[in-house]
Amino acid sequence: MIILLIDADDDFRRNLATRLSKRGLSVRDTSEASEGKRLVVGKEVDAVLAGLSSARDPLLSFLSEIRHECSESGVILINHSGEVSLSIEAMKLGVADEVGVPVDLEELLAKLAAAVPEGTGGQ
């Protein structure tokens, strides 16, 4: 399974990327929304994990764009703030699921498996 991990918190992103890689997933990561969009366009990505910042509107706009660019890929919100209304707005945009911070790796792996269409990716 190929995962694109986009998160502005460098330490958090690198730690999560390492943990996912140790579980056999191929992880591409970036801290920048623009770089994330570039990586999504024309690339084979099974799922996107996105948690860019606490700024609500830019994150929701980004999630909408990502859903449009990779409609076949599962998108999971990393909700750093725990804000329920952010989760609801993200789900309205077509985000498959969300995880809170700190991330429960087993829970995330299950959500990734559920978000990726059958016949693609896999662990």
BADO-577348 format. One line per 4 residues: their letters; for each residue x negated, y, z of N, C-alpha, C. Coordinates in steps of 0.1 Angstrom, whole numbers, padded with zeros to 4 digits. Layout:
% BADO-577348
A	X:Y:Z:X:Y:Z:X:Y:Z | ...;
This chain:
% BADO-577348
MIIL	-0008:-0012:0000:0000:0000:0000:-0009:0012:0000 | -0006:0022:-0008:-0013:0034:-0009:-0005:0045:-0002 | -0012:0052:0007:-0005:0062:0015:-0012:0075:0013 | -0004:0086:0011:-0010:0099:0011:-0006:0106:0025;
LIDA	-0016:0109:0032:-0014:0115:0046:-0018:0130:0045 | -0008:0139:0048:-0010:0153:0047:-0007:0159:0061 | -0017:0164:0067:-0015:0170:0080:-0025:0181:0083 | -0021:0192:0088:-0031:0203:0091:-0040:0201:0102;
DDDF	-0037:0192:0111:-0045:0189:0123:-0056:0179:0119 | -0068:0184:0117:-0079:0175:0111:-0081:0163:0120 | -0083:0165:0133:-0086:0153:0142:-0074:0143:0142 | -0062:0148:0143:-0051:0139:0142:-0050:0131:0129;
RRNL	-0052:0138:0118:-0051:0132:0105:-0062:0122:0103 | -0074:0125:0106:-0085:0116:0105:-0084:0103:0113 | -0079:0105:0126:-0077:0094:0135:-0066:0085:0129 | -0055:0091:0124:-0044:0083:0119:-0048:0075:0106;
ATRL	-0056:0082:0098:-0061:0076:0085:-0070:0064:0088 | -0078:0066:0098:-0087:0055:0102:-0079:0043:0107 | -0069:0046:0116:-0060:0035:0122:-0053:0028:0111 | -0047:0035:0101:-0040:0029:0090:-0049:0021:0081;
SKRG	-0061:0026:0078:-0071:0019:0070:-0075:0006:0076 | -0076:0006:0089:-0080:-0007:0096:-0069:-0017:0095 | -0057:-0013:0092:-0046:-0022:0090:-0044:-0026:0076 | -0054:-0022:0067:-0054:-0027:0053:-0047:-0018:0043;
LSVR	-0043:-0006:0048:-0037:0004:0038:-0047:0013:0032 | -0045:0017:0020:-0054:0026:0013:-0049:0040:0016 | -0057:0048:0023:-0052:0061:0027:-0060:0073:0020 | -0052:0082:0014:-0058:0094:0009:-0053:0105:0018;
DTSE	-0062:0114:0022:-0057:0124:0032:-0062:0138:0028 | -0054:0148:0033:-0057:0162:0031:-0050:0170:0041 | -0055:0182:0043:-0049:0191:0053:-0041:0202:0045 | -0042:0203:0032:-0036:0213:0025:-0024:0208:0016;
ASEG	-0013:0216:0017:-0001:0212:0009:-0004:0212:-0006 | -0011:0222:-0010:-0014:0223:-0025:-0023:0211:-0029 | -0032:0207:-0021:-0040:0195:-0024:-0031:0182:-0024 | -0022:0182:-0015:-0012:0171:-0014:-0004:0170:-0026;
KRLV	0001:0181:-0031:0009:0181:-0043:0001:0176:-0055 | -0012:0181:-0056:-0021:0176:-0067:-0023:0161:-0067 | -0025:0156:-0055:-0027:0142:-0053:-0015:0133:-0057 | -0003:0139:-0054:0010:0132:-0057:0012:0131:-0072;
VGKE	0010:0142:-0079:0013:0143:-0093:0004:0134:-0101 | 0010:0124:-0108:0003:0115:-0117:-0005:0104:-0110 | -0003:0103:-0097:-0010:0093:-0089:0000:0082:-0085 | -0005:0070:-0083:0003:0059:-0077:0002:0060:-0062;
VDAV	0013:0065:-0056:0013:0066:-0042:0026:0059:-0037 | 0025:0050:-0028:0036:0042:-0023:0044:0050:-0013 | 0037:0058:-0005:0044:0066:0006:0036:0078:0009 | 0043:0088:0014:0037:0101:0018:0041:0103:0033;
LAGL	0031:0106:0041:0033:0110:0055:0029:0124:0055 | 0039:0133:0059:0037:0147:0059:0040:0154:0072 | 0031:0161:0077:0033:0169:0089:0023:0181:0089 | 0027:0191:0082:0017:0202:0079:0015:0212:0090;
SSAR	0026:0216:0097:0024:0226:0107:0037:0228:0115 | 0037:0237:0124:0049:0239:0131:0058:0249:0124 | 0053:0255:0113:0061:0264:0105:0072:0257:0098 | 0084:0258:0102:0096:0251:0097:0098:0252:0082;
DPLL	0100:0264:0077:0104:0267:0063:0093:0262:0053 | 0080:0265:0056:0071:0259:0046:0070:0244:0046 | 0072:0238:0057:0072:0223:0058:0084:0218:0050 | 0096:0223:0052:0108:0219:0045:0107:0221:0030;
SFLS	0102:0232:0026:0100:0235:0012:0090:0225:0006 | 0079:0222:0013:0070:0212:0008:0076:0198:0007 | 0084:0194:0017:0090:0181:0017:0100:0180:0005 | 0107:0191:0002:0116:0191:-0010:0108:0189:-0023;
EIRH	0097:0196:-0024:0089:0195:-0036:0083:0181:-0037 | 0078:0175:-0026:0072:0162:-0027:0083:0152:-0031 | 0095:0153:-0025:0106:0143:-0029:0108:0144:-0044 | 0108:0156:-0049:0110:0158:-0064:0099:0152:-0072;
ECSE	0086:0154:-0067:0075:0149:-0075:0073:0134:-0074 | 0076:0128:-0063:0074:0113:-0062:0087:0107:-0057 | 0097:0107:-0065:0110:0102:-0061:0110:0087:-0058 | 0100:0080:-0063:0099:0066:-0061:0092:0062:-0048;
SGVI	0085:0072:-0042:0077:0070:-0030:0085:0073:-0018 | 0083:0066:-0007:0089:0069:0005:0082:0081:0012 | 0089:0090:0017:0084:0102:0024:0088:0101:0039 | 0078:0102:0048:0080:0101:0062:0075:0114:0068;
LINH	0083:0120:0076:0079:0133:0083:0072:0129:0096 | 0061:0136:0098:0054:0135:0111:0059:0147:0119 | 0067:0145:0129:0073:0156:0136:0065:0159:0148 | 0056:0168:0147:0047:0172:0158:0055:0179:0169;
SGEV	0065:0187:0166:0073:0195:0175:0084:0187:0183 | 0088:0176:0177:0099:0169:0183:0113:0175:0181 | 0113:0186:0172:0125:0193:0170:0135:0185:0162 | 0147:0183:0168:0157:0174:0162:0163:0181:0149;
SLSI	0165:0194:0150:0170:0201:0138:0161:0200:0126 | 0148:0200:0128:0138:0198:0117:0140:0184:0111 | 0142:0174:0120:0144:0160:0115:0157:0159:0106 | 0167:0166:0111:0180:0166:0103:0178:0172:0090;
EAMK	0172:0184:0090:0169:0191:0077:0161:0183:0067 | 0151:0176:0073:0142:0168:0065:0150:0156:0059 | 0158:0150:0066:0166:0138:0062:0176:0143:0050 | 0181:0155:0052:0190:0161:0041:0182:0162:0028;
LGVA	0169:0164:0029:0161:0166:0017:0157:0153:0011 | 0160:0142:0018:0157:0128:0012:0145:0122:0019 | 0140:0127:0030:0129:0121:0037:0135:0108:0043 | 0127:0097:0041:0132:0084:0045:0133:0082:0060;
DEVG	0123:0088:0067:0123:0086:0082:0113:0096:0088 | 0111:0095:0101:0102:0103:0108:0095:0095:0119 | 0083:0101:0123:0076:0096:0135:0073:0107:0143 | 0073:0105:0156:0069:0116:0165:0054:0114:0169;
VPVD	0049:0124:0176:0035:0124:0180:0035:0123:0195 | 0027:0114:0201:0017:0105:0195:0024:0094:0187 | 0017:0090:0177:0023:0080:0167:0021:0066:0173 | 0032:0059:0173:0032:0044:0177:0029:0037:0163;
LEEL	0017:0032:0162:0013:0026:0150:0022:0015:0145 | 0026:0006:0154:0035:-0005:0149:0048:0000:0144 | 0053:0011:0151:0066:0017:0146:0064:0023:0132 | 0053:0030:0131:0050:0037:0118:0048:0026:0107;
LAKL	0041:0015:0109:0040:0005:0099:0053:-0001:0095 | 0062:-0003:0104:0075:-0008:0101:0083:0002:0093 | 0082:0015:0096:0089:0025:0088:0083:0027:0074 | 0070:0025:0073:0064:0025:0060:0069:0014:0051;
AAAV	0069:0002:0057:0074:-0010:0050:0088:-0008:0045 | 0097:-0002:0054:0111:0001:0050:0112:0012:0040 | 0103:0021:0040:0104:0033:0031:0099:0030:0017 | 0091:0019:0015:0085:0016:0002:0095:0007:-0005;
PEGT	0098:0010:-0018:0107:0002:-0025:0101:-0012:-0027 | 0110:-0022:-0027:0105:-0036:-0029:0098:-0037:-0043 | 0088:-0046:-0043:0080:-0048:-0055:0069:-0038:-0057 | 0068:-0029:-0047:0056:-0020:-0048:0049:-0021:-0034;
GGQ	0037:-0017:-0034:0029:-0016:-0022:0029:-0029:-0014 | 0032:-0028:-0001:0032:-0040:0007:0019:-0040:0015 | 0019:-0047:0026:0007:-0047:0034:-0001:-0060:0032;
